[in-house]
Amino acid sequence: MRSFARLALPVALFAAVHSVVLTTAHPVYAQPKPAAPQQDLIARGRALFDDQQYEESIQTLSAALVRPNNTKEQRLEVYRLLALNYITLNRKDEAESAVRGLLAQNETYQLPPSESPRFRDFFAGIKTKWEAEGKPGLVTDAAPPPAQVDMAHVSPSQVDRNTDVPLSIKLDDPQGRVYGVKLFFRAGSKGKFLDLDAILATGVAKGTIPKTSVKPPIVEYYFQGFDKGGLPIVSRGDAAAPLRIAVPEPSRGWILPVAITGGVVVAAGATIVILAAAGAFKGSSKSTVSVSVTE
């Protein structure tokens, strides 16, 4: 009996240590990454454009655009870079919206002569059209700012790998400015975000991250709401500070031999099963204990 107790104590201690490791090893992924400074986002968006990574540039600049407390100069630069990206990709509707957004901030704005004629001609054409329409959206001291749009969303903390992840957000949009919502997602924390149109109805937008993008250790995502011109005006998370969901690795057995007063404990993951204890095999000078641990 005393021999068994001598064996049981180290086994219990081992199980307790293993339990502590399991409960402290996993970070909380559901929180967004720390947001990058605004100027860093603009610089990164510009660098991505120069590197011809246009979609990634748009995602980064969109994150900058929806951040609060932009200066006028920062907003002008974001609109300018977005317009250049959209013109390059031949996405004329979004390009026009970006130019209109820029002119609404500064009605006398013009691209420098050193800029590509393709860009200068597009800007000039939209400016002529915008002025003929009476300069809609022009920001003045007398014009009240548009009502703020908010998104409410609860992120799951953990999901199983290779499973679809349905998500939803609730919009608080007093002036009905949001015409569409997109869900952006990617496996892991690097690379371009994929996107899909969320289903928007009665102030709630729903989208599902497909199982093909749900892989360990995390999946990152964010929602963005767009105005009728296709420019982002609200987001929950963004490309620079996405929401994160933990995707655990599948459980794997592991073996750890532990010597105990001449015997051996074999651990394989927190349920402990003693297969052979001291004195189980008479006539033997050694005792062997096999411990099975399953997570």
C-alpha positions as CSV (number, residue, x, y, z in Angstrom):
1,M,0.0,0.0,0.0
2,R,2.9,2.3,0.9
3,S,4.5,1.6,-2.5
4,F,1.4,2.5,-4.4
5,A,1.1,5.8,-2.5
6,R,4.7,6.6,-3.4
7,L,3.8,6.1,-7.0
8,A,0.4,7.9,-6.9
9,L,1.8,11.2,-5.5
10,P,4.2,11.9,-8.4
11,V,1.5,11.0,-10.9
12,A,-1.0,13.4,-9.3
13,L,1.6,16.1,-9.3
14,F,2.3,15.5,-13.0
15,A,-1.4,15.7,-13.9
16,A,-1.8,18.9,-12.0
17,V,1.2,20.5,-13.8
18,H,-0.2,19.3,-17.1
19,S,-3.6,20.8,-16.3
20,V,-2.0,24.2,-15.5
21,V,-0.1,24.2,-18.8
22,L,-3.3,23.5,-20.8
23,T,-5.2,26.3,-19.2
24,T,-2.5,28.9,-19.7
25,A,-0.9,28.1,-23.0
26,H,-3.6,29.5,-25.3
27,P,-3.8,33.3,-25.8
28,V,-7.1,35.0,-26.4
29,Y,-7.4,35.5,-30.2
30,A,-10.9,37.0,-30.4
31,Q,-9.7,40.5,-29.6
32,P,-8.5,42.7,-32.5
33,K,-4.9,43.4,-33.1
34,P,-3.6,46.7,-31.8
35,A,-4.4,49.4,-34.3
36,A,-1.5,50.8,-36.4
37,P,-1.0,54.6,-36.2
38,Q,-2.9,56.4,-38.9
39,Q,0.1,57.8,-40.7
40,D,1.6,54.3,-40.8
41,L,-1.5,52.9,-42.6
42,I,-1.3,55.6,-45.2
43,A,2.4,55.0,-45.8
44,R,1.8,51.3,-46.0
45,G,-1.1,51.8,-48.5
46,R,1.2,54.0,-50.6
47,A,4.0,51.4,-50.5
48,L,1.6,48.6,-51.5
49,F,0.4,50.7,-54.5
50,D,3.9,51.4,-55.6
51,D,4.6,47.6,-55.4
52,Q,1.5,47.0,-57.6
53,Q,-0.4,45.2,-54.8
54,Y,-3.5,47.1,-55.5
55,E,-6.1,45.0,-53.6
56,E,-3.9,45.0,-50.5
57,S,-3.4,48.7,-50.8
58,I,-7.1,49.3,-51.0
59,Q,-7.7,47.2,-47.9
60,T,-5.1,49.1,-46.0
61,L,-6.3,52.5,-47.1
62,S,-9.9,51.6,-46.4
63,A,-8.8,50.9,-42.8
64,A,-7.3,54.3,-42.7
65,L,-10.4,56.0,-44.1
66,V,-12.8,54.6,-41.5
67,R,-10.6,55.5,-38.6
68,P,-11.9,58.5,-36.6
69,N,-9.9,61.7,-36.1
70,N,-8.4,61.9,-39.5
71,T,-6.9,65.3,-40.4
72,K,-8.0,66.9,-43.6
73,E,-4.6,66.3,-45.2
74,Q,-4.8,62.6,-44.3
75,R,-8.3,62.2,-45.8
76,L,-7.1,63.9,-49.0
77,E,-4.2,61.5,-49.3
78,V,-6.3,58.5,-48.6
79,Y,-8.9,59.5,-51.2
80,R,-6.1,60.2,-53.7
81,L,-4.5,56.9,-53.2
82,L,-7.8,55.0,-53.3
83,A,-8.6,56.7,-56.6
84,L,-5.3,55.8,-58.1
85,N,-5.8,52.1,-57.1
86,Y,-9.3,52.0,-58.5
87,I,-8.4,53.7,-61.7
88,T,-5.5,51.2,-62.2
89,L,-7.9,48.3,-61.6
90,N,-10.5,49.9,-64.0
91,R,-13.0,50.0,-61.2
92,K,-14.5,53.3,-62.4
93,D,-17.5,53.6,-60.0
94,E,-15.3,53.4,-56.9
95,A,-12.7,55.6,-58.5
96,E,-15.3,58.3,-59.2
97,S,-16.5,58.1,-55.6
98,A,-12.9,58.5,-54.3
99,V,-12.4,61.6,-56.5
100,R,-15.7,63.0,-55.4
101,G,-14.7,62.4,-51.8
102,L,-11.4,64.2,-52.3
103,L,-13.1,67.2,-54.1
104,A,-15.7,67.4,-51.3
105,Q,-12.8,68.0,-48.9
106,N,-10.9,70.4,-51.2
107,E,-12.8,71.7,-54.3
108,T,-9.7,73.2,-55.8
109,Y,-7.6,70.1,-55.7
110,Q,-5.7,69.1,-58.8
111,L,-3.2,66.3,-59.4
112,P,0.4,67.5,-60.0
113,P,1.6,67.8,-63.7
114,S,4.1,65.0,-63.0
115,E,1.3,62.5,-62.5
116,S,0.3,60.1,-65.2
117,P,-2.0,61.6,-67.9
118,R,-4.4,58.6,-67.3
119,F,-4.9,59.7,-63.7
120,R,-5.0,63.4,-64.5
121,D,-7.6,63.0,-67.2
122,F,-9.8,60.9,-65.0
123,F,-9.6,63.4,-62.1
124,A,-10.4,66.3,-64.5
125,G,-13.4,64.6,-66.0
126,I,-14.9,63.8,-62.6
127,K,-14.2,67.3,-61.4
128,T,-16.1,68.8,-64.4
129,K,-19.0,66.5,-63.8
130,W,-19.1,67.2,-60.1
131,E,-19.0,71.0,-60.6
132,A,-21.8,70.8,-63.1
133,E,-24.0,68.9,-60.5
134,G,-23.5,71.8,-58.0
135,K,-20.7,70.3,-56.0
136,P,-22.7,67.7,-54.1
137,G,-21.3,66.7,-50.7
138,L,-19.0,69.7,-50.4
139,V,-17.7,70.0,-46.9
140,T,-18.3,73.5,-45.4
141,D,-18.3,74.9,-41.9
142,A,-22.1,75.4,-42.2
143,A,-22.8,71.8,-43.3
144,P,-23.5,69.4,-40.5
145,P,-21.4,66.2,-40.5
146,P,-23.3,63.0,-41.4
147,A,-24.7,60.9,-38.6
148,Q,-22.2,58.3,-37.2
149,V,-22.7,54.7,-38.3
150,D,-21.9,51.9,-35.8
151,M,-21.6,48.2,-36.0
152,A,-22.3,45.8,-33.1
153,H,-20.8,42.3,-33.2
154,V,-19.8,39.5,-30.8
155,S,-16.9,37.5,-32.0
156,P,-16.7,33.8,-31.1
157,S,-13.6,32.9,-29.1
158,Q,-12.9,29.5,-30.7
159,V,-14.1,27.4,-33.6
160,D,-13.2,23.9,-34.9
161,R,-11.0,23.7,-37.9
162,N,-12.5,23.0,-41.4
163,T,-16.0,24.2,-40.3
164,D,-18.1,27.0,-41.7
165,V,-18.2,30.0,-39.3
166,P,-21.5,32.0,-39.6
167,L,-21.2,35.6,-38.3
168,S,-23.5,38.6,-38.1
169,I,-23.3,42.2,-37.2
170,K,-26.0,44.8,-36.3
171,L,-26.0,48.2,-37.9
172,D,-26.9,51.5,-36.2
173,D,-27.4,53.7,-39.3
174,P,-29.7,56.6,-38.6
175,Q,-29.5,58.1,-42.1
176,G,-29.4,54.8,-44.0
177,R,-26.0,55.6,-45.4
178,V,-24.8,51.9,-45.7
179,Y,-25.8,50.3,-49.0
180,G,-23.8,47.1,-48.6
181,V,-21.6,45.1,-46.2
182,K,-18.7,42.9,-46.9
183,L,-17.0,40.2,-44.8
184,F,-13.2,40.0,-45.2
185,F,-11.4,36.9,-43.9
186,R,-8.1,35.0,-44.2
187,A,-6.5,31.9,-42.6
188,G,-3.6,32.9,-40.3
189,S,-2.3,36.4,-40.0
190,K,-0.5,37.1,-43.3
191,G,-1.6,37.7,-46.9
192,K,-4.5,39.3,-48.6
193,F,-8.0,39.1,-47.1
194,L,-10.6,37.4,-49.2
195,D,-14.1,38.9,-49.2
196,L,-17.7,38.1,-49.8
197,D,-20.9,40.2,-49.8
198,A,-22.8,39.8,-46.6
199,I,-26.6,39.6,-46.7
200,L,-28.0,42.9,-45.4
201,A,-31.6,43.0,-44.2
202,T,-33.4,45.2,-41.5
203,G,-30.2,46.5,-40.1
204,V,-28.5,43.1,-39.7
205,A,-25.7,41.8,-42.0
206,K,-24.8,38.1,-42.1
207,G,-21.9,36.3,-43.7
208,T,-20.1,33.0,-43.3
209,I,-16.4,32.3,-43.3
210,P,-16.0,29.2,-45.5
211,K,-14.4,26.1,-43.9
212,T,-11.6,26.2,-46.4
213,S,-10.2,29.3,-44.6
214,V,-10.7,28.0,-41.1
215,K,-7.3,26.5,-40.2
216,P,-5.1,26.4,-37.1
217,P,-4.0,28.4,-35.3
218,I,-6.3,31.4,-36.1
219,V,-8.7,32.9,-38.6
220,E,-8.8,36.7,-39.0
221,Y,-11.7,38.7,-40.3
222,Y,-13.6,42.0,-40.2
223,F,-16.8,43.6,-41.5
224,Q,-17.0,46.8,-43.6
225,G,-20.0,48.9,-44.5
226,F,-20.0,50.8,-47.8
227,D,-21.9,53.8,-49.1
228,K,-23.7,53.9,-52.4
229,G,-20.5,54.9,-54.2
230,G,-18.6,51.9,-52.9
231,L,-16.4,53.6,-50.4
232,P,-16.1,52.3,-46.8
233,I,-17.8,54.4,-44.1
234,V,-17.8,52.0,-41.1
235,S,-16.1,48.8,-40.0
236,R,-15.8,46.3,-37.2
237,G,-12.2,45.5,-37.2
238,D,-10.2,46.3,-40.3
239,A,-7.2,45.0,-42.4
240,A,-4.7,46.5,-40.0
241,A,-6.5,45.4,-36.8
242,P,-8.7,42.4,-37.7
243,L,-10.8,40.3,-35.3
244,R,-9.3,36.9,-34.5
245,I,-10.7,33.5,-33.7
246,A,-8.7,30.7,-32.3
247,V,-8.7,27.5,-34.3
248,P,-7.1,24.7,-32.1
249,E,-4.9,22.0,-33.5
250,P,-6.5,18.6,-33.4
251,S,-5.7,16.6,-30.3
252,R,-2.6,14.5,-30.5
253,G,-1.4,11.9,-28.0
254,W,2.0,12.4,-26.6
255,I,4.3,10.2,-24.6
256,L,6.5,11.3,-21.7
257,P,8.4,8.8,-19.6
258,V,8.9,9.7,-16.0
259,A,11.1,7.7,-13.7
260,I,9.5,7.0,-10.3
261,T,11.6,5.1,-7.7
262,G,12.7,2.5,-10.2
263,G,9.5,2.5,-12.2
264,V,8.4,4.3,-15.4
265,V,5.3,6.5,-15.9
266,V,4.2,6.8,-19.5
267,A,2.0,9.8,-20.1
268,A,0.0,10.3,-23.3
269,G,-2.1,13.5,-23.0
270,A,-5.6,14.6,-18.3
271,T,-7.3,11.3,-17.8
272,I,-4.8,9.2,-15.9
273,V,-5.1,5.4,-16.1
274,I,-2.6,3.2,-14.1
275,L,-2.1,0.1,-16.0
276,A,0.6,-1.5,-13.8
277,A,1.6,-0.4,-10.3
278,A,4.2,-1.4,-7.8
279,G,3.9,-5.1,-6.9
280,A,1.6,-5.9,-9.8
281,F,4.2,-8.3,-11.2
282,K,5.6,-10.5,-8.5
283,G,9.1,-11.5,-8.7
284,S,10.1,-8.4,-10.6
285,S,12.6,-5.9,-9.1
286,K,11.2,-3.0,-11.1
287,S,7.7,-1.5,-11.2
288,T,6.2,0.0,-14.3
289,V,3.3,2.5,-14.3
290,S,1.7,3.5,-17.6
291,V,-0.3,6.7,-17.6
292,S,-2.7,7.6,-20.4
293,V,-3.6,11.2,-20.7
294,T,-6.1,12.5,-23.3
295,E,-6.7,16.2,-23.9
